[in-house]
Amino acid sequence: MPKDKKVELFLDSGAFSAWTQNIKINVDDYISFIKEHEDVIDVYANLDVIDSPKKTWENQMIMERAGLNPLPVYHTPFESPKWLQRYLNQGYDYIALGGMAGGIISKKQIIKQLDFVFSNLLCNEKGIPLVKVHGFGLTALDIMLRYPWYSVDSTSWVITGRMGSVYIPRYKEGKWIYDENSWKIAVSNRSPNAKEAGKHIETLSPTEKRIALNYIHDKGYRLGKSEFKKVDQTHKLQDNERWAEKKPKSKTVKRELEIIIESGISNKYQLRDEMNIIYFLDLEKSMPEWPWVFKMKGQNGLF
């Protein structure tokens, strides 16, 4: 491992994205990529095939014969529990559950199926996890807190920041609370929600805005400030300027310019990304230490 490495890297094969775009990933190419970068990758998942548990299993065997140790993947919504049981019988101690991202099935269905696999296969009679479990595409707080995950991943923190919003925890009795659903507040000065009551930081109630700003400042960030004006399209951008709209079709139409007076989360997506990363790191610190007991509530699953 490189001496200057500061983070642990978990490599996803990209199978879900490929599946949604009808793209095929070659298992030999995936193996070559892992071997080329194995010194910086800590964990890598099997090249799963979402609509074929048999092919997913075959890829697991292919990668292992190539000298790799990929994380097995079981697609909770689509596959018989026998495939998960097969991985457990083979002695794998770290297994990924997929198929829950992208709104393919409802949250209610996800919970019913996860209740089944955690209560019947992944935990003992006392609710203690038998193996480490990773959740692909999963940051819904209620699902994260319901099950004893060892790890989870999602791109929602990136999408949220790029869409102009940040996560802010609830505030009670002088403390930030992470075991309740957070606020997702639009802060971008170019957000379409900027004029809707309660949808943007500038349209929150005075109390809500004060709490949101306190959190932003507590984490070392500022809201920031920009000015906007229309200029000729021939205008040459300065260091603190950027175009605020697409180039008009007509060359004679003026184009809106954003002048950044003070950098902050309202005008820098990079800062929103940082804040959202900090939110999830703080959420992780607030969660029980793994392994913790799973206590099922509600129905026992679909299978």
Secondary structure per residue as TSV (DSSP state, phi and psi in degrees):
chain	resnum	aa	ss	phi	psi
A	1	M	-	360.0	132.8
A	2	P	-	-57.5	141.1
A	3	K	T	-65.1	-29.1
A	4	D	T	-91.4	9.6
A	5	K	-	-72.0	129.1
A	6	K	-	-114.1	-11.4
A	7	V	S	-132.8	158.7
A	8	E	-	-92.6	137.3
A	9	L	-	-111.3	129.6
A	10	F	E	-112.1	119.1
A	11	L	E	-98.6	119.6
A	12	D	-	-93.1	140.9
A	13	S	-	-68.7	-18.7
A	14	G	-	83.4	14.8
A	15	A	H	-63.6	-36.9
A	16	F	H	-65.8	-46.4
A	17	S	H	-62.0	-40.4
A	18	A	H	-64.6	-40.0
A	19	W	H	-64.1	-43.7
A	20	T	H	-67.5	-24.1
A	21	Q	T	-105.0	7.5
A	22	N	T	56.8	45.5
A	23	I	-	-114.1	140.9
A	24	K	-	-98.0	137.2
A	25	I	-	-109.1	129.5
A	26	N	-	-83.0	125.6
A	27	V	H	-63.4	-33.9
A	28	D	H	-67.5	-37.8
A	29	D	H	-64.8	-39.6
A	30	Y	H	-64.7	-42.6
A	31	I	H	-61.3	-44.4
A	32	S	H	-61.9	-41.6
A	33	F	H	-62.7	-43.9
A	34	I	H	-62.9	-45.0
A	35	K	H	-64.8	-33.6
A	36	E	H	-69.0	-31.1
A	37	H	T	-118.8	20.0
A	38	E	T	-61.2	-23.7
A	39	D	T	-73.1	-16.1
A	40	V	T	-115.6	-5.5
A	41	I	-	-98.7	126.3
A	42	D	S	-89.3	-42.8
A	43	V	E	-137.2	138.9
A	44	Y	E	-136.9	140.2
A	45	A	B	-86.4	156.8
A	46	N	-	-62.5	154.4
A	47	L	-	-79.8	92.8
A	48	D	-	-82.0	155.1
A	49	V	-	-120.3	109.2
A	50	I	T	-61.6	-35.2
A	51	D	T	-99.5	15.7
A	52	S	-	-148.7	93.5
A	53	P	H	-62.2	-29.4
A	54	K	H	-66.3	-44.3
A	55	K	H	-68.0	-35.1
A	56	T	H	-61.1	-44.2
A	57	W	H	-62.4	-43.3
A	58	E	H	-62.2	-40.4
A	59	N	H	-64.6	-35.4
A	60	Q	H	-59.8	-45.3
A	61	M	H	-66.8	-40.9
A	62	I	H	-60.6	-45.3
A	63	M	H	-67.7	-36.6
A	64	E	H	-69.2	-38.3
A	65	R	H	-65.7	-22.7
A	66	A	T	-84.2	4.0
A	67	G	T	92.3	11.5
A	68	L	-	-102.1	165.8
A	69	N	-	-129.2	71.2
A	70	P	-	-73.4	155.8
A	71	L	B	-75.6	123.0
A	72	P	-	-63.3	149.5
A	73	V	E	-125.8	128.8
A	74	Y	E	-120.3	128.9
A	75	H	E	-93.3	100.7
A	76	T	T	-53.0	-46.5
A	77	P	T	-74.5	-23.0
A	78	F	T	-110.7	-13.9
A	79	E	S	-120.4	148.8
A	80	S	-	-64.0	144.2
A	81	P	H	-59.1	-16.5
A	82	K	H	-62.0	-29.3
A	83	W	H	-71.8	-38.4
A	84	L	H	-65.9	-41.2
A	85	Q	H	-62.0	-35.0
A	86	R	H	-61.5	-44.2
A	87	Y	H	-64.2	-40.0
A	88	L	H	-64.8	-41.6
A	89	N	H	-64.4	-28.7
A	90	Q	T	-79.8	-4.8
A	91	G	T	89.3	13.8
A	92	Y	-	-66.2	134.1
A	93	D	S	-106.5	4.2
A	94	Y	E	-146.7	115.3
A	95	I	E	-131.4	141.3
A	96	A	E	-102.7	140.2
A	97	L	E	-108.0	126.1
A	98	G	E	-124.0	-173.2
A	99	G	S	84.4	10.5
A	100	M	-	-104.9	-5.6
A	101	A	S	-91.5	167.4
A	102	G	T	76.4	9.7
A	103	G	T	69.5	24.6
A	104	I	S	-63.8	-42.2
A	105	I	S	-129.4	163.2
A	106	S	-	-73.8	160.8
A	107	K	H	-61.5	-36.4
A	108	K	H	-61.2	-42.0
A	109	Q	H	-67.5	-40.9
A	110	I	H	-58.2	-46.4
A	111	I	H	-63.4	-42.3
A	112	K	H	-60.7	-42.3
A	113	Q	H	-74.6	-38.7
A	114	L	H	-67.0	-36.4
A	115	D	H	-56.0	-42.1
A	116	F	H	-65.6	-52.5
A	117	V	H	-68.8	-34.8
A	118	F	I	-72.4	-39.4
A	119	S	I	-78.5	-29.2
A	120	N	I	-104.7	-23.9
A	121	L	I	-125.9	-39.3
A	122	L	I	-94.3	-14.2
A	123	C	B	-127.1	157.0
A	124	N	-	-82.4	-174.8
A	125	E	T	-64.8	-17.2
A	126	K	T	-94.9	0.2
A	127	G	S	87.3	8.5
A	128	I	-	-83.2	130.1
A	129	P	B	-59.3	137.5
A	130	L	S	-88.1	-22.9
A	131	V	S	-142.7	165.2
A	132	K	E	-77.0	139.6
A	133	V	E	-128.2	129.2
A	134	H	E	-105.1	138.1
A	135	G	E	-108.0	115.1
A	136	F	T	-77.2	138.2
A	137	G	T	59.2	44.3
A	138	L	-	-134.7	109.5
A	139	T	-	-138.7	14.2
A	140	A	-	-64.5	119.1
A	141	L	H	-59.5	-42.0
A	142	D	H	-63.9	-34.8
A	143	I	H	-75.6	-36.6
A	144	M	H	-61.1	-39.3
A	145	L	H	-84.4	-16.1
A	146	R	H	-79.2	-30.5
A	147	Y	S	-121.3	149.7
A	148	P	-	-81.4	68.1
A	149	W	-	-66.4	145.7
A	150	Y	S	-86.9	-33.9
A	151	S	E	-157.5	157.0
A	152	V	E	-143.3	164.2
A	153	D	-	-147.1	158.6
A	154	S	-	-169.8	154.9
A	155	T	S	-98.9	7.8
A	156	S	H	-62.9	-30.5
A	157	W	H	-66.5	-34.9
A	158	V	H	-71.0	-48.7
A	159	I	H	-60.0	-41.7
A	160	T	H	-59.8	-46.4
A	161	G	H	-65.6	-41.1
A	162	R	H	-70.9	-23.6
A	163	M	T	-88.5	5.8
A	164	G	T	95.3	15.2
A	165	S	E	-124.5	163.7
A	166	V	E	-133.1	153.9
A	167	Y	E	-85.8	135.9
A	168	I	E	-134.4	124.9
A	169	P	-	-70.1	163.1
A	170	R	E	-69.1	158.0
A	171	Y	E	-126.1	120.5
A	172	K	E	-140.2	131.6
A	173	E	T	49.9	43.5
A	174	G	T	78.8	12.0
A	175	K	E	-132.4	149.6
A	176	W	E	-82.8	126.7
A	177	I	E	-105.3	124.9
A	178	Y	-	-107.5	-3.8
A	179	D	S	-97.5	18.0
A	180	E	S	-129.0	154.7
A	181	N	-	-56.4	131.6
A	182	S	-	-78.7	168.6
A	183	W	E	-79.1	147.2
A	184	K	E	-122.8	99.5
A	185	I	E	-107.2	129.1
A	186	A	E	-71.6	129.9
A	187	V	-	-126.0	-13.1
A	188	S	-	-63.7	137.2
A	189	N	T	-75.2	0.2
A	190	R	T	-115.8	13.5
A	191	S	-	-71.9	138.5
A	192	P	T	-66.5	-13.6
A	193	N	T	-88.4	2.3
A	194	A	T	-59.9	-23.3
A	195	K	T	-108.5	1.1
A	196	E	S	-92.0	129.1
A	197	A	T	-58.7	128.2
A	198	G	T	78.1	-0.5
A	199	K	T	-99.3	-17.6
A	200	H	B	-134.2	153.1
A	201	I	G	-57.9	-29.9
A	202	E	G	-79.7	-10.7
A	203	T	G	-114.0	10.3
A	204	L	S	-72.1	164.2
A	205	S	-	-65.7	158.5
A	206	P	H	-53.9	-40.1
A	207	T	H	-67.7	-45.4
A	208	E	H	-63.7	-40.8
A	209	K	H	-65.1	-39.7
A	210	R	H	-62.6	-43.5
A	211	I	H	-62.8	-44.8
A	212	A	H	-61.9	-44.7
A	213	L	H	-66.9	-35.0
A	214	N	H	-61.6	-42.3
A	215	Y	H	-64.6	-46.0
A	216	I	H	-57.7	-46.1
A	217	H	H	-70.9	-36.2
A	218	D	H	-59.1	-33.2
A	219	K	T	-88.3	3.9
A	220	G	T	86.6	21.5
A	221	Y	-	-118.4	165.6
A	222	R	-	-122.9	156.4
A	223	L	-	-68.9	-38.5
A	224	G	-	88.1	169.3
A	225	K	E	-148.4	137.7
A	226	S	E	-134.7	157.5
A	227	E	E	-121.9	150.1
A	228	F	E	-125.4	142.6
A	229	K	E	-156.7	159.7
A	230	K	E	-92.0	132.1
A	231	V	E	-135.2	165.4
A	232	D	-	-64.0	150.3
A	233	Q	T	-67.6	-14.4
A	234	T	T	-82.5	-3.4
A	235	H	-	-59.0	135.9
A	236	K	-	-95.6	123.7
A	237	L	-	-65.0	136.8
A	238	Q	-	-91.6	174.3
A	239	D	T	-60.5	-32.0
A	240	N	T	-101.4	23.0
A	241	E	E	-125.8	155.2
A	242	R	E	-158.7	156.8
A	243	W	E	-73.1	138.0
A	244	A	S	-101.9	2.2
A	245	E	S	-154.8	164.4
A	246	K	-	-67.2	156.7
A	247	K	-	-65.6	124.0
A	248	P	-	-61.7	151.9
A	249	K	S	-67.4	-36.8
A	250	S	S	-87.4	131.1
A	251	K	T	-70.3	-16.6
A	252	T	T	-88.2	-12.5
A	253	V	S	-80.7	133.9
A	254	K	-	-70.7	152.8
A	255	R	E	-115.8	140.1
A	256	E	E	-74.9	133.5
A	257	L	E	-116.3	137.8
A	258	E	E	-104.6	127.0
A	259	I	E	-109.1	116.1
A	260	I	E	-83.8	109.7
A	261	I	E	-81.6	-42.7
A	262	E	E	-141.7	124.6
A	263	S	-	-67.9	141.3
A	264	G	S	-171.9	-172.8
A	265	I	T	-71.6	-14.3
A	266	S	T	-77.4	-20.4
A	267	N	T	-133.1	7.9
A	268	K	-	-135.2	108.3
A	269	Y	H	-65.4	-27.6
A	270	Q	H	-61.2	-38.0
A	271	L	H	-71.2	-35.3
A	272	R	H	-65.0	-40.4
A	273	D	H	-58.2	-45.8
A	274	E	H	-59.8	-46.0
A	275	M	H	-61.7	-40.6
A	276	N	H	-69.6	-34.2
A	277	I	H	-63.1	-44.8
A	278	I	H	-61.1	-40.1
A	279	Y	H	-58.1	-48.4
A	280	F	H	-70.5	-31.2
A	281	L	H	-66.2	-40.7
A	282	D	H	-67.2	-37.9
A	283	L	H	-61.2	-43.1
A	284	E	H	-59.7	-43.5
A	285	K	H	-64.3	-28.5
A	286	S	H	-81.6	-13.6
A	287	M	S	-82.3	157.1
A	288	P	-	-60.3	151.4
A	289	E	-	-72.1	132.9
A	290	W	S	-73.4	143.1
A	291	P	S	-87.7	141.3
A	292	W	-	-123.1	161.9
A	293	V	-	-76.9	133.7
A	294	F	-	-93.7	124.2
A	295	K	-	-118.9	108.0
A	296	M	-	-71.8	140.1
A	297	K	-	-124.7	138.5
A	298	G	S	91.4	-153.1
A	299	Q	-	-75.0	166.3
A	300	N	-	-98.7	19.3
A	301	G	-	104.4	-179.6
A	302	L	-	-97.3	-22.5
A	303	F	-	-88.8	360.0
